Amino acid sequence: MTERDRLPLERRRLLGLLGAGAIAGLAGCSGDDDEADDEDEDGTDERLIEPNMEHPGDDPVDFTGDQDCPVCGMPPTNYSRWNAQLAHEDGTGAIFDTTGCLFAYVAAMASDSPIENAWTMDYETRDLVDATEAHYVLITDETAVDDPMTINPRAFGDEDDALEFVEDWDAEELTEDDIIGLEDVDRDVAMIYRASRI
């Protein structure tokens, strides 16, 4: 075999390795979390999410660029329209870049300390409202929106605003049953928005 005959094989090998590396890199960006693959003590593969900050509890704290969402790791300041936060009775808390991440945390929180207070951005007014009193519209059509993290529930401080949104939403058939409170969020609901994170 001559030197010239070996070159195409080496080029093919290099291209194959580059292709395999690209596929592995894309798989790492797919949103699957290694922690989600680990089985818990009870034999399930459900991830629990820890609070990631101290929180005074009485009032919301400012959203800053040095905070990260405990669910997805993104800073909340990147998505100010979607921010949420909560405080536990033990003085810990968490800040979220989106309402979808808030749902994931509520459904999979590791803390045994009850939630003392929570706040979320109203989808219409863009004001911070009491997340425990808010009304969340469960949209599920990913193709109809351009949300951070693919898709997020819509939070409204006023129930009438949530009902109006349901009536005006054309992408899918929604009813009053698609409006829930934070107390109704469980793992099944959170999986709509962050299946790869919990």
N, C-alpha and C positions, 0 to 999 in steps of 0.2 A: 504494500500500500504506500503510495507516495504522500508527501507532505500536503499536496493539494487535495487529495482524496479525504484526508482527515479533517480539513477545515469545515466542510458542511456539517459533519457530525458534531463538532465542538460548538458550532453556532446553534444547532438544534438543541443541544444540551443546555446552552446558556439561555436560549429563549424559553425552554421548558422550565428551567429554574426560576426565571423572571416571572413567568406566568403563574407558577405555583406560589411564589412569594406574594404576588398581587392578590391572588385568591385568599391566601391566609390573612393578608392585611385587611381586605374587605370584610372577612368574617369577623375580625376583631372590632370593626366599626358597626356591626349590625345591631348593637344595643344589648346583646346578650351579656349578662353579668356573670362572671365566674362564680360569684357567691350564690347565684340562683341555682347553680348546678349541684351545690353541696347539699346533702341531705341533713335535715335537722335530727335531733334526738328521737323524735316521734316517727321518723322514717319518711317524712315528706321533704320536698325540695323547696319549701316556701322560705323566702328571705324575710328577715325582720330588719327594720330600719331604726337606727338609733337617733335620738336627738343629737344635734350637733352644735349647740350653743347654750350659753346662759341667757335666760329671758326673765325680765322683771315681772311679767305676767299681767300687770294692771293695764298697761297701754302697749300699743304696737311699737316696735323699735323701727328705726329708719332702715331702709334697704340700702346696702352699700356694696361696692365692688369687691370687697374682700370676703364676702359671704358666699357660701356654696350651698346649693340644694342637696340635702342628704339622699335624695332619691336618684337624681341624675347627674349631680356634680356641677351643674351649670350655675353661674352667678345670676341672682334674680334681677340685677340691674339691666341685664340684656333684654328682659321681657317685662318691662314695668306695667304693661297693661294686664298682665296675668298673675301678678304676685300674690302670695298668701303667706301667712305665718301663724304659728300657734305657740302657746306657752303651757307647760305642765305645772302642776301644783308644787313640784319639788324644785322649781327654779330653772329647769332646763327648757329647751324649746327647739324650734326649727323654723327656717325660712325657706320658702319654695319659689321657684321661678314660675310655676304654673299651677292652676287648679287641679290638673291631672296628677301632678306630683303630690299635692296636698291629699288627694284621695288615696294615692298609693301609701302614703305615710300613715294615714288614719287606719287603713285596712291592715297594715303590716308593721305597726309601731312596736318596738321592742320595750319601750318604757312601760312600767307598771303604774307610773304616776298618772292620775287622771288629767285630762285636758282642762286647764283653768280658763283660758280664753283663746280665741282664734279670730283671725281677720283675713279677708280676701278682697280682691279688687272687684267692684261691681262692673259687669261686662258693659253696661250702658253708660253709667255716669263716670266710670273710672275712678271712683272714690273707694277708699278702704272701708269696708262694712264688716259687721259682726258675722263671721263665717258660721257660727253656730245657729244663727237666725236666718242665714241666707237661703235662697231657693236656687237649686242647681238644675239646669236643663241638661239632660243626658243626650247629647247629640252623638251619633255613631258613624255618620257618613264621612270618612276621611277624605273623599274626593271633593267634597263641597267646601272645604276650608283650607286655609294656609296658616295653621297654628304652629307654635313651637312644639316640639316633641310629637308631632303628627296630629294629635287631636286632644281637645280639652273640654270638660263640661263648662257651661256658661253659668256664671254666678250672678245673682241679682239680689239686692237688698230688699226690693219690693216685689211681692208675689205677683202683682198686676203686670209688672214689667216682664216677669218670667212667662206669664200666660200670653202676653202679647208676642213675645219672641216665638213661642210654640206655634201660635196662629200664623205668623208671618214666615216661618221657616219652610222653604219649599223643597229642600234637598231630600227630605225623608218625611214619612208620616209620623208626627209626634202628637201626643195627647197630654192631658194633665198628669197622667201616670208617669210621664217622663220627667217630672219635676220632683226632686227629692230634697231632703234636708241632710246636713252633715251626719246626723245620727243614723241615717239610712245607709251610709257608705259601708260596704263590706268588701271582702276580697273579690267577689264576682263583679261588683260594680267597678272597682278599681282596675280590674283586669281589662276592662274596655279601653282604658286609657294608658296603662303602664304594664302590660302583661309581661314584658321582658325585664321589669325592674322589681317584681315582687314574687 
